[in-house]
Amino acid sequence: MSRRTIVAAVALVAALAVPAGAPGQTAPDRPNVVLMFPDNLGWGEVGAYGSVRGVPTPNIDSIAAQGMRLDNFNVEFSCTVSRSALLTGRYAIRAGAAQPTGITLWEVTIAEGLGSIGYSTALFGKWHLGGSNWIEHRTPIDQGFEEWYGIPNTSNEAQWTTTPSLNRNPADTSYIWEQKSGGSPRKVKVFDLQSRATLDRESALRGVDFMERSVGAGKPFFLYLPMTQVHFPTLAHPDFAGKTGAGDLGDAMADVDYNVGIILEALTRLGVDRNTLVLWCTDNGPEGRRPWRGSAGPWRGFYNSVMEGGIRTPCVIRWPARIPRGRSSSEIVSEMDLFPTIAAAAGAPEIVPADRPIDGIDVLPFLEGKRSTSGRESVLYFTGRQVRAVKWRDWKFHYSFQPEPRVSEPPLMRLFNLRADPHEDSDVKDANPWAIGLFDQLLAEFASSTDRFPNVPSGAPDPYTPTRRD
Amino acid sequence: MSIRRLLVPVLPLCAAFAAAPASAQRHPPVEGTWEEVVEEADTRPIVAQRGDAGFPVGTMGSGWGSPLTISWQGARIVVEYPFFSSYDLQAPLHFEFGLDGSEVENDVTIGASRSRVLGRAASVGDTVVIVTRQPVPPEVAPAGVMAEVRRALTLLAPDTLRMVTTRVGVRGAPTNVVETTWARRR
């Protein structure tokens, strides 16, 4: 029996166990879920967050206006680990997530969960959770998606055809792929600088086709659209290249917003906009590599660091049927919270695994305005296999201060009050000697959970069997 | 070095606060300007394990900046050090601690906010002990709870000062101890 079959069976048993008349949602009224997740797109690029370049983003802004804008949305510091945390609801270190190896099939994703209760599922864009040997058994299909189109790894591979020296294995060429459940991955075309510029448009249009088919079939759908913009090389669709006067990044931002508009327009046209939960958030802070350095707005730093610029990203959410419009909040929310929150929105909290630590919490009551707080007070930040910083309420403690990748400043530890010092400039640990003890306690709680449920080792092969120490 | 070993020289000195008045005390010659001796190893995180996560063990440091200027002014010991950069055009932080058992209140700007630091000092032999208390924010502990830091400054040689900084955990949190070495600036 396959793992997906087991997940589906467990969900079925749970559904049958619900007594008649119990609260919950049946298939017809389960909301659709659209999760858009652009790449290396910082806070400062988005109109609703102040757009330093002044490039209009009316479609993204409309999600905020019709729903909620989160001003303290926290993610992991880099592509693969962030996607792992997003889709599993767990710190990536628990899953052993790493770029070269991805995650094991033992991890349960949002797609697997929603698929087990009857959702159609699809991914169009960037995967980056399968490692370098993704094609053998770590494709999106193996993690719960029924179809996908896009790149298995990351956008900089588009440079390989023009700059082979950037490829560790010059014999390889990167491709855009597609695959459907039950089939093998198929090369569609070479992924180069040209196809890089048009991939997100293709993904959006495929997303529309997928939604049309799902609505036609009367099935709720989960559309995961991990856009490849504005990751380097930041080359926008020809419709926008050179059009904004705000450089490649400005053009790419206009491209992103346009594709968001394609999705939103389709939801309206299909008559499902009211009961569709739309989430638009980004995987980590802005691109830091020149010449496509992005903006983190008021925050300091770029992706690949745990400075606020690297881990606090824009996130707007709408669900007209349930989430009141026009609100914003600085309550702490994490990308890990989306899995339990989406599960709650679908009326199926049981699709979140109960046999392992889940770090995400259900923030739906907060989004609905039924609760003034998110319920989350802290977030841990890791780089590689190390704890690097902890945020607790307005305070952030860096155990090993690293304002930019590969840059450390003695004496290493730093404490900031993010309301008094949002730019993380002035270390105040000496004015707050209580802090080290409190943050040590938060870390000890995490360490205690890994004592009981050891982290999956990076590079662990499938099938993975977890160990547990009781 | 174990916490217990570091605390041993500090604890008996706390009793000195209740001892003879400042005028009767002989103060060790710690006055002058001191620069923290930073070994290369001190600037690198040491990775330890906590559960299954690596943990870069940085340092909390002494809690004071370098260079550090210490002087005696009557019944008080005065400590000064720069906090902001020279570009910021701000005076160094200035603290006074009572040597007569009284607690002196210091109002200093650390970071973007004012901080209230209450402190007193005592000396025994070649060691000066300074105990400070600082209010804990209301989101951490109920009003009135103070965080205590104990510093033992011991002259190892005329030009070498050892400082053991003990941050007492609040509300059951663990205590943090850091030892630093300082060289007299000539």
Interface residues (C-beta under 8 A of the other chain):
Chain A: I93 F382 G384 R385 Q386 V387 R388 R393 D394 H398 Y399 S400 F401 S408 P410 P411 L412 M413 F416 N417 A420 D421 S426 D427 V428 K429 D430 A431 N432 P433 W434 I436 G437 L438 D440 Q441 L443 A444 F446 A447 S448 S449 T450 D451 P454 N455
Chain B: V38 D42 T43 R44 P45 V47 R50 G51 D52 A53 G54 F55 P56 V57 G58 T59 M60 G61 G63 W64 I110 G111 A112 S113 S115 V117 Q134 V136 P137 E139 V140 A141 A147 E148 V149 R167 V168 G169 V170 R171 G172 A173 P174 T175 N176
